[in-house]
Amino acid sequence: MHQPREVLRALGRHHVRELNDYQQRLVAAICVGWAPPDVAAASGRSSKPVYRHIRELACHVLDPVGFEPTRDFLRTWAELHGTCCCAPAFKQIRENRIF
């Protein structure tokens, strides 16, 4: 089990700047608490691909730092990077246009 301070330090140092628009929208949806079925309904996709896309995104972001690819860790990472890597996601949240 990771210590909270260790988690925040590792996630805060890990930048992933190449997220595409759909990945930014997934980050935004996760940060506001949408479950995959909510994302599917809002995006016009079926649930199965949304679950897969979220898992792939979590793996892409979290595998390099050695954390389990969960939505909770992904949300924490996104919140730590709201002014850099995830700035587009937080802009979508502010403008209420996630999907």
MDTraj code that builds the backbone (N, CA, C; nanometers):
import mdtraj as md
import numpy as np

residues = "MET HIS GLN PRO ARG GLU VAL LEU ARG ALA LEU GLY ARG HIS HIS VAL ARG GLU LEU ASN ASP TYR GLN GLN ARG LEU VAL ALA ALA ILE CYS VAL GLY TRP ALA PRO PRO ASP VAL ALA ALA ALA SER GLY ARG SER SER LYS PRO VAL TYR ARG HIS ILE ARG GLU LEU ALA CYS HIS VAL LEU ASP PRO VAL GLY PHE GLU PRO THR ARG ASP PHE LEU ARG THR TRP ALA GLU LEU HIS GLY THR CYS CYS CYS ALA PRO ALA PHE LYS GLN ILE ARG GLU ASN ARG ILE PHE".split()
xyz = np.array([
    [0.0849, -0.1188, 0.0000],
    [0.0000, 0.0000, 0.0000],
    [0.0892, 0.1247, 0.0000],
    [0.0502, 0.2209, -0.0783],
    [0.1288, 0.3432, -0.0928],
    [0.0902, 0.4448, 0.0150],
    [0.1887, 0.5203, 0.0598],
    [0.1636, 0.6289, 0.1535],
    [0.1061, 0.7480, 0.0761],
    [0.0069, 0.8179, 0.1325],
    [-0.0557, 0.9301, 0.0602],
    [0.0442, 1.0330, 0.0096],
    [0.1413, 1.0683, 0.0899],
    [0.2393, 1.1688, 0.0492],
    [0.3200, 1.1192, -0.0711],
    [0.3552, 0.9905, -0.0683],
    [0.4300, 0.9282, -0.1784],
    [0.3477, 0.9282, -0.3070],
    [0.2187, 0.8982, -0.2951],
    [0.1282, 0.8965, -0.4105],
    [0.1203, 1.0356, -0.4722],
    [0.0959, 1.1355, -0.3899],
    [0.0822, 1.2720, -0.4407],
    [0.2109, 1.3212, -0.5052],
    [0.3234, 1.2878, -0.4461],
    [0.4521, 1.3304, -0.5019],
    [0.4753, 1.2656, -0.6384],
    [0.4541, 1.1345, -0.6457],
    [0.4781, 1.0632, -0.7724],
    [0.3819, 1.1088, -0.8810],
    [0.2543, 1.1211, -0.8463],
    [0.1561, 1.1631, -0.9464],
    [0.1783, 1.3078, -0.9879],
    [0.2182, 1.3916, -0.8957],
    [0.2412, 1.5324, -0.9274],
    [0.3584, 1.5550, -1.0213],
    [0.4574, 1.4674, -1.0146],
    [0.5750, 1.4818, -1.1011],
    [0.5552, 1.4207, -1.2393],
    [0.4522, 1.3395, -1.2550],
    [0.4329, 1.2643, -1.3796],
    [0.3403, 1.3402, -1.4758],
    [0.3973, 1.3931, -1.5823],
    [0.3205, 1.4678, -1.6816],
    [0.2897, 1.3801, -1.8027],
    [0.1671, 1.3943, -1.8527],
    [0.1234, 1.3255, -1.9751],
    [0.0503, 1.4310, -2.0574],
    [0.1239, 1.4965, -2.1436],
    [0.0694, 1.6129, -2.2145],
    [-0.0006, 1.5794, -2.3452],
    [0.0122, 1.4573, -2.3935],
    [-0.0391, 1.4258, -2.5266],
    [-0.1813, 1.3685, -2.5279],
    [-0.2638, 1.3988, -2.4292],
    [-0.3998, 1.3465, -2.4284],
    [-0.4824, 1.4119, -2.5390],
    [-0.5552, 1.3300, -2.6133],
    [-0.6393, 1.3839, -2.7204],
    [-0.7716, 1.4372, -2.6637],
    [-0.8542, 1.4935, -2.7490],
    [-0.9789, 1.5563, -2.7042],
    [-1.0696, 1.4567, -2.6327],
    [-1.0864, 1.3380, -2.6874],
    [-1.1726, 1.2379, -2.6234],
    [-1.1172, 1.1984, -2.4861],
    [-0.9871, 1.1818, -2.4747],
    [-0.9274, 1.1484, -2.3454],
    [-0.9463, 1.2622, -2.2451],
    [-0.9360, 1.3864, -2.2922],
    [-0.9618, 1.5007, -2.2036],
    [-1.1063, 1.4989, -2.1553],
    [-1.1981, 1.4638, -2.2434],
    [-1.3389, 1.4557, -2.2046],
    [-1.3617, 1.3443, -2.1027],
    [-1.2918, 1.2315, -2.1209],
    [-1.3016, 1.1238, -2.0220],
    [-1.2493, 1.1702, -1.8864],
    [-1.1372, 1.2394, -1.8872],
    [-1.0821, 1.2935, -1.7628],
    [-1.1831, 1.3862, -1.6975],
    [-1.2422, 1.4752, -1.7747],
    [-1.3411, 1.5680, -1.7201],
    [-1.4589, 1.4927, -1.6587],
    [-1.5088, 1.3934, -1.7296],
    [-1.6228, 1.3163, -1.6796],
    [-1.5872, 1.2442, -1.5497],
    [-1.4702, 1.1869, -1.5435],
    [-1.4267, 1.1169, -1.4227],
    [-1.4132, 1.2153, -1.3066],
    [-1.3602, 1.3335, -1.3339],
    [-1.3403, 1.4322, -1.2278],
    [-1.4715, 1.4849, -1.1704],
    [-1.5768, 1.4854, -1.2493],
    [-1.7061, 1.5299, -1.1963],
    [-1.7899, 1.4136, -1.1435],
    [-1.7324, 1.2935, -1.1469],
    [-1.7996, 1.1801, -1.0847],
    [-1.8887, 1.0964, -1.1728],
    [-1.8789, 1.1137, -1.3036],
    [-1.9608, 1.0318, -1.3920],
    [-1.9093, 0.8886, -1.3935],
    [-2.0003, 0.7940, -1.3880],
    [-1.9669, 0.6528, -1.4036],
    [-1.9612, 0.6220, -1.5539],
    [-1.8960, 0.5140, -1.5932],
    [-1.8894, 0.4801, -1.7354],
    [-2.0252, 0.4761, -1.8070],
    [-2.1325, 0.4245, -1.7457],
    [-2.2613, 0.4295, -1.8165],
    [-2.3091, 0.5735, -1.8429],
    [-2.2771, 0.6658, -1.7529],
    [-2.3127, 0.8069, -1.7743],
    [-2.2343, 0.8642, -1.8917],
    [-2.1062, 0.8297, -1.8984],
    [-2.0215, 0.8748, -2.0092],
    [-2.0750, 0.8188, -2.1396],
    [-2.1110, 0.6916, -2.1379],
    [-2.1641, 0.6271, -2.2591],
    [-2.2901, 0.6983, -2.3071],
    [-2.3806, 0.7252, -2.2164],
    [-2.5060, 0.7922, -2.2538],
    [-2.4796, 0.9325, -2.3090],
    [-2.3916, 1.0064, -2.2450],
    [-2.3642, 1.1439, -2.2873],
    [-2.2859, 1.1507, -2.4180],
    [-2.2028, 1.0507, -2.4419],
    [-2.1166, 1.0544, -2.5604],
    [-2.1747, 0.9801, -2.6798],
    [-2.2864, 0.9106, -2.6596],
    [-2.3475, 0.8360, -2.7684],
    [-2.2757, 0.7062, -2.8006],
    [-2.1962, 0.6577, -2.7073],
    [-2.1245, 0.5313, -2.7260],
    [-2.1876, 0.4262, -2.6363],
    [-2.1559, 0.3015, -2.6626],
    [-2.2045, 0.1966, -2.5732],
    [-2.1100, 0.1861, -2.4535],
    [-2.1573, 0.1241, -2.3479],
    [-2.0796, 0.1176, -2.2237],
    [-1.9504, 0.0395, -2.2369],
    [-1.9521, -0.0702, -2.3109],
    [-1.8340, -0.1559, -2.3181],
    [-1.7108, -0.0808, -2.3697],
    [-1.7207, -0.0082, -2.4820],
    [-1.6028, 0.0674, -2.5260],
    [-1.5616, 0.1767, -2.4276],
    [-1.6584, 0.2378, -2.3606],
    [-1.6239, 0.3431, -2.2643],
    [-1.5422, 0.2842, -2.1496],
    [-1.5847, 0.1707, -2.0967],
    [-1.5060, 0.1042, -1.9922],
    [-1.3639, 0.0768, -2.0422],
    [-1.3537, 0.0265, -2.1649],
    [-1.2228, -0.0056, -2.2221],
    [-1.1384, 0.1206, -2.2386],
    [-1.1986, 0.2281, -2.2897],
    [-1.1245, 0.3530, -2.3110],
    [-1.0750, 0.4115, -2.1788],
    [-1.1582, 0.4052, -2.0764],
    [-1.1168, 0.4565, -1.9453],
    [-1.0018, 0.3726, -1.8914],
    [-1.0115, 0.2429, -1.9064],
    [-0.9044, 0.1535, -1.8601],
    [-0.7745, 0.1823, -1.9366],
    [-0.7834, 0.1969, -2.0678],
    [-0.6647, 0.2273, -2.1484],
    [-0.6031, 0.3612, -2.1083],
    [-0.6873, 0.4605, -2.0840],
    [-0.6388, 0.5916, -2.0411],
    [-0.5696, 0.5808, -1.9059],
    [-0.6318, 0.5110, -1.8125],
    [-0.5728, 0.4942, -1.6794],
    [-0.4382, 0.4219, -1.6894],
    [-0.4311, 0.3191, -1.7720],
    [-0.3041, 0.2471, -1.7910],
    [-0.1986, 0.3387, -1.8527],
    [-0.2380, 0.4154, -1.9523],
    [-0.1449, 0.5063, -2.0206],
    [-0.0855, 0.6075, -1.9222],
    [-0.1692, 0.6592, -1.8336],
    [-0.1238, 0.7614, -1.7396],
    [-0.0522, 0.7007, -1.6195],
    [-0.1037, 0.5921, -1.5663],
    [-0.0571, 0.5430, -1.4369],
    [0.0473, 0.4321, -1.4411],
    [0.0504, 0.3530, -1.5464],
    [0.1493, 0.2448, -1.5530],
    [0.2936, 0.2948, -1.5383],
    [0.3297, 0.4063, -1.6034],
    [0.4691, 0.4523, -1.5916],
    [0.5124, 0.4863, -1.4488],
    [0.4168, 0.5195, -1.3618],
    [0.4535, 0.5513, -1.2230],
    [0.4249, 0.4352, -1.1284],
    [0.3749, 0.3248, -1.1816],
    [0.3590, 0.2041, -1.1025],
    [0.2360, 0.1982, -1.0143],
    [0.1338, 0.2758, -1.0465],
    [0.0109, 0.2709, -0.9680],
    [-0.0965, 0.1929, -1.0419],
    [-0.1844, 0.1309, -0.9650],
    [-0.2951, 0.0562, -1.0222],
    [-0.3800, 0.1514, -1.1077],
    [-0.4171, 0.1102, -1.2283],
    [-0.4918, 0.2000, -1.3178],
    [-0.6401, 0.2101, -1.2803],
    [-0.6665, 0.2806, -1.1709],
    [-0.8044, 0.2986, -1.1250],
    [-0.8526, 0.4398, -1.1556],
    [-0.9832, 0.4572, -1.1558],
    [-1.0389, 0.5909, -1.1768],
    [-1.0006, 0.6837, -1.0624],
    [-0.9876, 0.6306, -0.9403],
    [-0.9503, 0.7152, -0.8270],
    [-0.8099, 0.7732, -0.8442],
    [-0.7141, 0.6889, -0.8800],
    [-0.5787, 0.7396, -0.9042],
    [-0.5771, 0.8334, -1.0243],
    [-0.6542, 0.8012, -1.1283],
    [-0.6595, 0.8874, -1.2461],
    [-0.7181, 1.0238, -1.2099],
    [-0.8233, 1.0246, -1.1289],
    [-0.8843, 1.1512, -1.0847],
    [-0.7835, 1.2333, -1.0047],
    [-0.7110, 1.1690, -0.9141],
    [-0.6117, 1.2402, -0.8341],
    [-0.5032, 1.2983, -0.9234],
    [-0.4551, 1.2182, -1.0189],
    [-0.3542, 1.2681, -1.1127],
    [-0.4078, 1.3899, -1.1880],
    [-0.5308, 1.3796, -1.2391],
    [-0.5899, 1.4888, -1.3171],
    [-0.6013, 1.6161, -1.2345],
    [-0.6431, 1.6026, -1.1099],
    [-0.6574, 1.7211, -1.0254],
    [-0.5223, 1.7868, -0.9982],
    [-0.4182, 1.7071, -0.9894],
    [-0.2840, 1.7626, -0.9700],
    [-0.2304, 1.8302, -1.0963],
    [-0.2888, 1.7980, -1.2104],
    [-0.2413, 1.8506, -1.3382],
    [-0.3471, 1.9356, -1.4090],
    [-0.4347, 1.9966, -1.3299],
    [-0.5431, 2.0766, -1.3859],
    [-0.5003, 2.2022, -1.4577],
    [-0.3771, 2.2463, -1.4358],
    [-0.3291, 2.3668, -1.5044],
    [-0.2281, 2.3353, -1.6139],
    [-0.1994, 2.2081, -1.6328],
    [-0.1039, 2.1719, -1.7387],
    [-0.1651, 2.0606, -1.8241],
    [-0.1370, 1.9388, -1.7941],
    [-0.1788, 1.8249, -1.8766],
    [-0.3303, 1.8151, -1.8952],
    [-0.4045, 1.8527, -1.7932],
    [-0.5506, 1.8378, -1.7972],
    [-0.6244, 1.9711, -1.8050],
    [-0.5534, 2.0761, -1.8420],
    [-0.6185, 2.2078, -1.8527],
    [-0.7398, 2.2047, -1.9456],
    [-0.7330, 2.1367, -2.0605],
    [-0.8529, 2.1304, -2.1459],
    [-0.9713, 2.0611, -2.0784],
    [-0.9451, 1.9589, -1.9993],
    [-1.0531, 1.8892, -1.9290],
    [-1.1221, 1.9814, -1.8294],
    [-1.0429, 2.0577, -1.7551],
    [-1.1023, 2.1467, -1.6562],
    [-1.1721, 2.2661, -1.7214],
    [-1.1265, 2.3051, -1.8388],
    [-1.1981, 2.4085, -1.9142],
    [-1.3344, 2.3546, -1.9583],
    [-1.3384, 2.2289, -2.0027],
    [-1.4658, 2.1673, -2.0412],
    [-1.5612, 2.1613, -1.9223],
    [-1.5094, 2.1318, -1.8043],
    [-1.5934, 2.1289, -1.6843],
    [-1.6477, 2.2684, -1.6562],
    [-1.5601, 2.3687, -1.6557],
    [-1.6040, 2.5067, -1.6268],
    [-1.7111, 2.5532, -1.7260],
    [-1.6969, 2.5136, -1.8520],
    [-1.7914, 2.5564, -1.9552],
    [-1.9104, 2.4622, -1.9700],
    [-1.9180, 2.3609, -1.8838],
    [-2.0275, 2.2646, -1.8842],
    [-2.0484, 2.2025, -2.0224],
    [-1.9397, 2.1585, -2.0812],
    [-1.9475, 2.0959, -2.2134],
    [-1.8561, 1.9734, -2.2204],
    [-1.8763, 1.8834, -2.1260],
    [-1.7925, 1.7638, -2.1203],
    [-1.8178, 1.6764, -2.2432],
    [-1.9430, 1.6481, -2.2710],
    [-1.9811, 1.5736, -2.3931],
    [-2.1010, 1.6425, -2.4541],
])
top = md.Topology()
chain = top.add_chain()
for i, resn in enumerate(residues, 1):
    res = top.add_residue(resn, chain, resSeq=i)
    for name in ("N", "CA", "C"):
        top.add_atom(name, md.element.get_by_symbol(name[0]), res)
traj = md.Trajectory(xyz[None], top)
